[in-house]
Amino acid sequence: MYTGEELLELWLSSGLSQRQLAAKLGMKFNALHGKIFRAQKAKEANLTQKVDTKQEGNLCEVEAKGPRIQTLEQLIEACKIDLEEWVIERHVINKWEVGAKVDGLVNLIVEPLFQVKVWLKKRSPEPIYPVISPVAITAEYKKSKNVSYKEENALILADPHFGYRIESGEYIPFHDPAALKVALDFAHSRRPKDIVILGDLLDLAEWSDKFIRTPDMYNTTQPAIEAAAEWLLSLRIACPKSNIYLMEGNHEKRLLTAITKQMPYAYGLKTTDGLPVLSIENLLDLKSMDIEWVGDYPNGQVWINDDLRVIHGDKIRNKSGATATALLEDITVSTVFGHVHRQELASKTIYDRYGAKIVSAFSPGCLCRIDGEVPGTKDRQNWQQGIGYIEIVNDVSIFHPISIVDGYCYFEGMQYEGFD
């Protein structure tokens, strides 16, 4: 019994027709013809030329495997690589020999195969991440010098998440304009000594490497920066004497992470003022609004006094109140935190050489939308909107968690609303 490869070799070397060969071997013509046909197809399949192209951003890899493409020039011609658009970084050529297989047996004729692979990069790189520009603040305000305050109170604003997705040409915000207006009106009425925006002012969904960036979030960074800057300016105008701090949260950290991983050539570029070009400070023009940037997340902190500090936070527990309880175990001074988007307040009493001291962990809630618009792991989040107002009387911090519900909040008999 002859294999298909054996019959193919006999036919090619004998000079006979397939009918003549079948008669000589005492085989039926259809059986011989079928075996030779399958052997030819198997040999062709093993020796087929394959070309794979993989492009990611400004880089591209092209690889050919097979008998036909044997040189770099042949690969460039076969794949129509435009060398005016692409630069060859390096290439490799390998050669090996194989035999075709049918029915588990190796053909007696050995065929050479080639691998030709080239690595390319674009001559004019395109932006991998969104193109963004700093805002320029031109509005003027007056901040009095040598200000004395009757009460050293603090207003805490957390997690606005300025950002958008685009649906049918309309920008759908992640931030809640009504809650943000409530915060502005409250700040204007109280004009506290210190205002701390404790992180995640910007969502920066386009810059995330944690969640999938869907097309409806493309080209939304610039409008988010402009909206956030406009709100910051309104806050500064409403409270010209207040010390305003903007802290780095994990979402602002996305910007530096993306630059470090994907654009190392942009890392360290600075403006004439010495600010990193792609920093939040520069993009929001914080200096023009006299807003102090507090970076170094998660280590950044603002001290309101010796016994009260503000952080963004990096802990999240599933149950309500659990994050404040967990944080309370590790602190010896009262700490205001965000990140969890929930209203939480827990306290403990500790004792030192001066006696008893109350230490609290306080989360004011968030200023972003809580209806599932903010990108996250699920639509129905256990989040609450709110602001934190802290009265400091005789060095004692009195925490006021002020809930914002449907664009309204109430405090000491006054109503604040987020609608014109």
Secondary structure in CASP SS format (residue, H / E / C, confidence):
PFRMAT SS
TARGET T0000
AUTHOR 0000-0000-0000
METHOD secondary structure of the structure
MODEL  1
M C 1.00
Y C 1.00
T C 1.00
G H 1.00
E H 1.00
E H 1.00
L H 1.00
L H 1.00
E H 1.00
L H 1.00
W H 1.00
L H 1.00
S H 1.00
S H 1.00
G C 1.00
L C 1.00
S C 1.00
Q H 1.00
R H 1.00
Q H 1.00
L H 1.00
A H 1.00
A H 1.00
K H 1.00
L H 1.00
G C 1.00
M C 1.00
K C 1.00
F H 1.00
N H 1.00
A H 1.00
L H 1.00
H H 1.00
G H 1.00
K H 1.00
I H 1.00
F H 1.00
R H 1.00
A H 1.00
Q H 1.00
K H 1.00
A H 1.00
K H 1.00
E H 1.00
A H 1.00
N H 1.00
L C 1.00
T C 1.00
Q C 1.00
K E 1.00
V E 1.00
D E 1.00
T E 1.00
K E 1.00
Q E 1.00
E E 1.00
G C 1.00
N C 1.00
L E 1.00
C E 1.00
E E 1.00
V E 1.00
E E 1.00
A E 1.00
K E 1.00
G E 1.00
P C 1.00
R C 1.00
I C 1.00
Q C 1.00
T C 1.00
L H 1.00
E H 1.00
Q H 1.00
L H 1.00
I H 1.00
E H 1.00
A H 1.00
C C 1.00
K C 1.00
I C 1.00
D C 1.00
L C 1.00
E C 1.00
E C 1.00
W E 1.00
V E 1.00
I E 1.00
E E 1.00
R E 1.00
H E 1.00
V E 1.00
I E 1.00
N E 1.00
K E 1.00
W E 1.00
E E 1.00
V E 1.00
G E 1.00
A E 1.00
K E 1.00
V E 1.00
D C 1.00
G C 1.00
L E 1.00
V E 1.00
N E 1.00
L E 1.00
I E 1.00
V E 1.00
E E 1.00
P E 1.00
L E 1.00
F E 1.00
Q E 1.00
V E 1.00
K E 1.00
V E 1.00
W E 1.00
L E 1.00
K E 1.00
K E 1.00
R C 1.00
S C 1.00
P C 1.00
E C 1.00
P C 1.00
I C 1.00
Y C 1.00
P C 1.00
V C 1.00
I C 1.00
S C 1.00
P C 1.00
V C 1.00
A C 1.00
I C 1.00
T C 1.00
A C 1.00
E C 1.00
Y C 1.00
K C 1.00
K C 1.00
S C 1.00
K C 1.00
N C 1.00
V C 1.00
S C 1.00
Y C 1.00
K C 1.00
E C 1.00
E C 1.00
N C 1.00
A E 1.00
L E 1.00
I E 1.00
L E 1.00
A C 1.00
D C 1.00
P C 1.00
H C 1.00
F E 1.00
G C 1.00
Y E 1.00
R E 1.00
I E 1.00
E E 1.00
S C 1.00
G C 1.00
E E 1.00
Y E 1.00
I E 1.00
P E 1.00
F C 1.00
H E 1.00
D C 1.00
P H 1.00
A H 1.00
A H 1.00
L H 1.00
K H 1.00
V H 1.00
A H 1.00
L H 1.00
D H 1.00
F H 1.00
A H 1.00
H H 1.00
S H 1.00
R H 1.00
R C 1.00
P C 1.00
K C 1.00
D E 1.00
I E 1.00
V E 1.00
I E 1.00
L C 1.00
G C 1.00
D C 1.00
L C 1.00
L E 1.00
D C 1.00
L C 1.00
A H 1.00
E H 1.00
W H 1.00
S C 1.00
D C 1.00
K C 1.00
F C 1.00
I C 1.00
R C 1.00
T C 1.00
P H 1.00
D H 1.00
M H 1.00
Y C 1.00
N C 1.00
T C 1.00
T H 1.00
Q H 1.00
P H 1.00
A H 1.00
I H 1.00
E H 1.00
A H 1.00
A H 1.00
A H 1.00
E H 1.00
W H 1.00
L H 1.00
L H 1.00
S H 1.00
L H 1.00
R H 1.00
I H 1.00
A H 1.00
C C 1.00
P C 1.00
K C 1.00
S C 1.00
N E 1.00
I E 1.00
Y E 1.00
L E 1.00
M E 1.00
E C 1.00
G C 1.00
N H 1.00
H H 1.00
E H 1.00
K H 1.00
R H 1.00
L H 1.00
L H 1.00
T H 1.00
A H 1.00
I H 1.00
T H 1.00
K H 1.00
Q H 1.00
M C 1.00
P H 1.00
Y H 1.00
A H 1.00
Y C 1.00
G C 1.00
L C 1.00
K E 1.00
T C 1.00
T C 1.00
D C 1.00
G C 1.00
L C 1.00
P E 1.00
V C 1.00
L C 1.00
S C 1.00
I H 1.00
E H 1.00
N H 1.00
L H 1.00
L H 1.00
D C 1.00
L H 1.00
K H 1.00
S H 1.00
M H 1.00
D C 1.00
I E 1.00
E E 1.00
W E 1.00
V E 1.00
G C 1.00
D C 1.00
Y C 1.00
P C 1.00
N C 1.00
G C 1.00
Q C 1.00
V E 1.00
W E 1.00
I E 1.00
N E 1.00
D C 1.00
D C 1.00
L E 1.00
R E 1.00
V E 1.00
I C 1.00
H C 1.00
G C 1.00
D C 1.00
K C 1.00
I C 1.00
R C 1.00
N C 1.00
K C 1.00
S C 1.00
G C 1.00
A H 1.00
T H 1.00
A H 1.00
T H 1.00
A H 1.00
L H 1.00
L H 1.00
E C 1.00
D C 1.00
I C 1.00
T C 1.00
V C 1.00
S E 1.00
T E 1.00
V E 1.00
F C 1.00
G C 1.00
H C 1.00
V C 1.00
H C 1.00
R C 1.00
Q E 1.00
E E 1.00
L E 1.00
A E 1.00
S E 1.00
K E 1.00
T E 1.00
I E 1.00
Y E 1.00
D E 1.00
R C 1.00
Y C 1.00
G E 1.00
A E 1.00
K E 1.00
I E 1.00
V E 1.00
S E 1.00
A E 1.00
F E 1.00
S E 1.00
P E 1.00
G C 1.00
C E 1.00
L C 1.00
C E 1.00
R C 1.00
I C 1.00
D C 1.00
G C 1.00
E C 1.00
V C 1.00
P C 1.00
G C 1.00
T C 1.00
K C 1.00
D C 1.00
R C 1.00
Q C 1.00
N C 1.00
W C 1.00
Q C 1.00
Q E 1.00
G E 1.00
I E 1.00
G E 1.00
Y E 1.00
I E 1.00
E E 1.00
I E 1.00
V E 1.00
N C 1.00
D C 1.00
V E 1.00
S E 1.00
I E 1.00
F E 1.00
H E 1.00
P E 1.00
I E 1.00
S E 1.00
I C 1.00
V E 1.00
D C 1.00
G C 1.00
Y E 1.00
C E 1.00
Y E 1.00
F E 1.00
E C 1.00
G C 1.00
M E 1.00
Q E 1.00
Y E 1.00
E E 1.00
G C 1.00
F C 1.00
D C 1.00
END
